[in-house]
Each structure stands twice: as C-alpha cells, then as structure tokens.
Amino acid sequence: MAAAPNLPMSETVIRNITIDDTFTPTPQGIVVNQGDTINFTNNSGVDIVIEFQTNSPGQPVYPPMNLEIDDGDSNGFTAPNYDCAANYYIYNGTNLVGPFVIQVGAGPMYVVVTQSGTTVTYAPQTVAVPLGSILPPGLGKLEMQGPSTSLPVAWKNNSDPFNPPIQATDGVSHPVNSSATDGGYTYFAGPSPIENPTGGRVIVQGS
C-alpha cells in the first residue's frame, strides 16, 4: 500500500509592529494576508492599550477592539479570514496617539460623507490608509461613500494619492497609487462653496 504523500504545510507569517517611546509604531501602516499573525512589541516604557476603531460598513480586524500590552512585552492576534481594515490608536494611560492602520487582504478603509445643504461632514475626518505594495498582499485601499455617487471630491493641490483617482463619493474601492509617498493629503467633498474649510484628511502610511 502506497504511503500518503507529504503535503506542504502552509507557513504562518508573523508581521511584527514595534512601538517606541514616542508611542509610534514601526511600521505605521501594513497590509497583511488573511490568517497572518500580527504581533505588537511594546518598547514605550509604559503599559499601553491598542484601541481599534470601527470601520463601518466593514467588518472588524480585531473584534475585541482593545489589545493590552505590558511594557517590555508582546501581544498579538491572528488576522481574520475575510477582507477588512481598521485604524487604531495607542493609549498610553493619558493620551491617544494615532491613527495608524492595518489592512487585511483587499480591505478597504471607508470614509462616509454626509451632506446638509452645503455643509459636509466626514466620518472619520482623518483616516489612515496603508501604502502597501504592488506585490502581494497588495496596495492599501480606500472607499468613499456619500449621499450619492456623484458628490464631487477635490484634492488640495491636486495631490490625489489614489489610482484610479478619487473624484467622487463613488462607493468604489480605490488602491493607493504605487508612486504615492507617506504623508497627509487634504480633500474636500461636496458642492462649492465648501462650508467645512478644514476638509477631510487621508494619511498614507508605510514604514
């Protein structure tokens, strides 16, 4: 009787995030595969809590939403078996530092835009999106949803970091342009004149 063939075992991929004494993680934004292990190491000098934010209408990256990590210790979780994304903040006992971002698979992060007259509200006002890579597991993604798919979106200094560009709240997931750089990008949604002069802000995060 022939022996059963030896099938290759899938390797567990561990994605490490290290938090320094300024409560800044390295890397600040990552894209991981479903089932990867995400491990935080706390080198901040104090106990911290990773506080995940909701990403409606998407599913949670880490359903318990809070992950406690003692000073000098590590803690983590396994990425879920569905595409999702979440911003998170680091609570150091006094302040929240962030946002930073984890995307699982194709994500995306969401921004929901609402409009009352010419007043526009962004939820969230500031969103972090991972830079990602053209190589698997892929680029970071953002989807803007609004009261209609035709609500226009304009970027300050024409600095749209997505490809194809986000020109309206079209309800479509847009990948980050592979040539985009880390940093903040300001946009304005809605008709002119805009009555929310601060606009919305996208922070593209890589290393």
C-alpha positions as CSV (number, residue, x, y, z in Angstrom):
1,M,0.0,0.0,0.0
2,A,1.5,3.3,-1.1
3,A,2.3,5.8,1.6
4,A,0.2,9.0,1.7
5,P,2.0,11.9,0.0
6,N,3.6,14.6,2.2
7,L,1.7,17.8,1.5
8,P,3.4,21.1,2.0
9,M,2.5,22.9,5.3
10,S,1.4,26.5,5.0
11,E,3.8,28.7,7.0
12,T,2.5,31.1,9.5
13,V,3.5,34.6,8.5
14,I,4.3,36.9,11.5
15,R,4.0,40.6,10.9
16,N,5.9,42.5,13.7
17,I,5.0,46.0,14.8
18,T,7.3,47.7,17.3
19,I,6.2,50.6,19.4
20,D,8.8,53.1,20.6
21,D,9.0,55.6,23.5
22,T,7.1,58.2,21.4
23,F,4.2,55.7,21.0
24,T,4.9,55.4,17.3
25,P,4.7,52.0,15.7
26,T,7.1,50.7,13.1
27,P,5.7,50.1,10.5
28,Q,2.8,52.6,10.9
29,G,0.7,51.1,8.1
30,I,0.7,47.5,6.9
31,V,-1.3,45.2,4.5
32,V,-1.4,41.6,5.6
33,N,-2.9,38.4,4.3
34,Q,-5.8,36.7,5.9
35,G,-4.5,34.3,8.7
36,D,-1.3,36.2,9.2
37,T,-0.1,36.8,12.8
38,I,0.1,40.4,13.8
39,N,2.4,40.9,16.8
40,F,2.9,44.1,18.7
41,T,6.1,44.7,20.8
42,N,5.8,47.5,23.4
43,N,9.1,49.3,23.9
44,S,7.4,52.5,25.0
45,G,8.3,52.5,28.7
46,V,4.7,52.2,30.0
47,D,1.8,49.8,29.6
48,I,-0.4,50.6,26.6
49,V,-3.7,49.6,25.0
50,I,-4.1,49.3,21.2
51,E,-7.6,50.7,20.6
52,F,-9.1,49.7,17.2
53,Q,-11.7,51.9,15.6
54,T,-14.8,50.8,13.8
55,N,-14.7,50.9,10.0
56,S,-18.3,50.9,9.1
57,P,-19.6,49.3,6.9
58,G,-16.6,47.0,7.0
59,Q,-16.0,44.1,9.5
60,P,-13.6,44.4,12.4
61,V,-9.9,43.4,12.1
62,Y,-9.8,42.5,15.8
63,P,-13.4,42.0,17.2
64,P,-12.4,42.6,20.9
65,M,-11.3,46.1,19.7
66,N,-8.8,46.6,22.6
67,L,-5.5,44.8,22.9
68,E,-3.5,45.3,26.2
69,I,0.3,45.2,26.1
70,D,2.5,45.5,29.2
71,D,5.7,47.5,29.0
72,G,8.5,45.4,27.5
73,D,6.1,42.6,26.5
74,S,4.5,41.5,23.2
75,N,0.9,40.6,22.3
76,G,-0.9,40.0,19.1
77,F,-3.7,38.2,17.2
78,T,-4.4,36.3,14.0
79,A,-5.8,38.3,11.1
80,P,-9.4,37.2,10.3
81,N,-10.3,35.1,7.3
82,Y,-12.1,38.0,5.5
83,D,-11.0,41.2,3.9
84,C,-11.2,44.2,6.3
85,A,-9.2,47.2,7.6
86,A,-9.0,49.3,10.7
87,N,-7.4,52.4,12.1
88,Y,-6.0,52.1,15.6
89,Y,-4.8,54.4,18.3
90,I,-2.2,53.7,21.1
91,Y,-3.5,54.7,24.5
92,N,-0.7,55.3,26.9
93,G,-2.7,56.0,30.0
94,T,-3.0,59.7,29.3
95,N,-3.4,60.3,25.5
96,L,-4.4,58.5,22.3
97,V,-1.7,58.5,19.7
98,G,-2.6,57.8,16.0
99,P,-4.3,56.9,13.8
100,F,-2.3,54.0,12.4
101,V,-3.7,51.3,10.1
102,I,-3.8,47.6,9.5
103,Q,-5.5,46.3,6.3
104,V,-6.3,42.6,5.8
105,G,-6.4,41.5,2.2
106,A,-8.2,43.9,0.0
107,G,-9.6,45.9,2.9
108,P,-10.7,48.7,2.3
109,M,-10.8,51.6,4.8
110,Y,-14.0,53.6,4.5
111,V,-14.9,57.2,4.7
112,V,-18.7,58.0,4.9
113,V,-19.5,61.6,3.7
114,T,-22.8,63.2,4.7
115,Q,-24.2,66.5,3.5
116,S,-26.7,69.0,4.9
117,G,-27.1,71.9,2.4
118,T,-23.5,72.9,1.6
119,T,-22.2,71.6,5.0
120,V,-20.2,68.4,4.6
121,T,-19.2,66.0,7.4
122,Y,-16.6,63.3,7.1
123,A,-16.6,60.1,9.1
124,P,-13.8,59.8,10.0
125,Q,-12.4,63.3,9.5
126,T,-8.9,61.8,9.4
127,V,-8.3,58.3,8.0
128,A,-5.0,56.4,7.8
129,V,-4.5,54.1,4.7
130,P,-1.5,51.8,4.3
131,L,0.8,52.4,1.4
132,G,1.1,48.7,0.7
133,S,2.9,47.3,-2.4
134,I,2.2,46.2,-5.9
135,L,3.4,42.8,-4.7
136,P,1.1,40.6,-2.6
137,P,-0.7,41.2,-0.3
138,G,-1.2,44.4,-2.3
139,L,-1.8,48.1,-2.1
140,G,-3.7,50.0,0.6
141,K,-7.3,50.9,-0.4
142,L,-9.9,53.5,0.4
143,E,-13.6,53.7,-0.4
144,M,-15.6,56.9,-0.1
145,Q,-19.4,56.6,0.3
146,G,-21.8,59.5,0.3
147,P,-25.4,60.6,-0.1
148,S,-24.9,60.0,-3.9
149,T,-22.2,58.6,-6.1
150,S,-21.9,61.9,-7.8
151,L,-20.9,64.1,-4.9
152,P,-17.6,65.6,-6.2
153,V,-14.3,65.2,-4.4
154,A,-11.4,67.7,-5.0
155,W,-7.9,67.3,-3.6
156,K,-5.8,70.2,-2.3
157,N,-3.0,71.0,-4.8
158,N,-4.4,68.1,-7.0
159,S,-2.5,65.8,-4.7
160,D,-4.8,62.7,-5.0
161,P,-2.7,59.7,-3.8
162,F,-5.0,57.1,-5.4
163,N,-5.0,55.3,-8.8
164,P,-7.6,55.5,-10.3
165,P,-8.1,58.9,-8.7
166,I,-11.0,59.5,-6.2
167,Q,-13.1,62.2,-7.9
168,A,-16.4,61.5,-6.2
169,T,-18.0,59.5,-3.4
170,D,-18.5,56.7,-5.9
171,G,-18.7,53.8,-3.4
172,V,-15.8,52.1,-5.2
173,S,-12.6,50.8,-3.5
174,H,-9.5,52.7,-4.9
175,P,-6.0,51.5,-4.4
176,V,-3.2,53.8,-3.3
177,N,-1.0,54.9,-6.2
178,S,2.2,52.8,-6.1
179,S,4.2,56.0,-6.6
180,A,2.5,57.8,-3.7
181,T,4.6,58.9,-0.7
182,D,3.9,58.7,3.0
183,G,2.1,61.8,4.3
184,G,-1.1,63.7,4.7
185,Y,-3.5,64.5,1.8
186,T,-6.4,67.0,2.2
187,Y,-9.6,66.7,0.2
188,F,-12.9,68.5,0.0
189,A,-16.2,66.8,-0.8
190,G,-19.4,68.5,-1.9
191,P,-20.5,71.5,-4.0
192,S,-18.9,74.9,-3.9
193,P,-18.8,76.9,-1.7
194,I,-17.5,74.4,0.9
195,E,-18.6,75.2,4.4
196,N,-16.2,72.8,6.1
197,P,-12.9,74.6,5.2
198,T,-10.8,72.0,7.1
199,G,-11.9,69.3,4.7
200,G,-11.1,65.6,5.2
201,R,-7.6,64.2,5.5
202,V,-6.1,60.9,4.3
203,I,-2.7,59.9,5.8
204,V,-0.8,57.4,3.7
205,Q,1.4,55.3,5.9
206,G,4.2,52.9,5.0
207,S,7.3,52.4,7.1
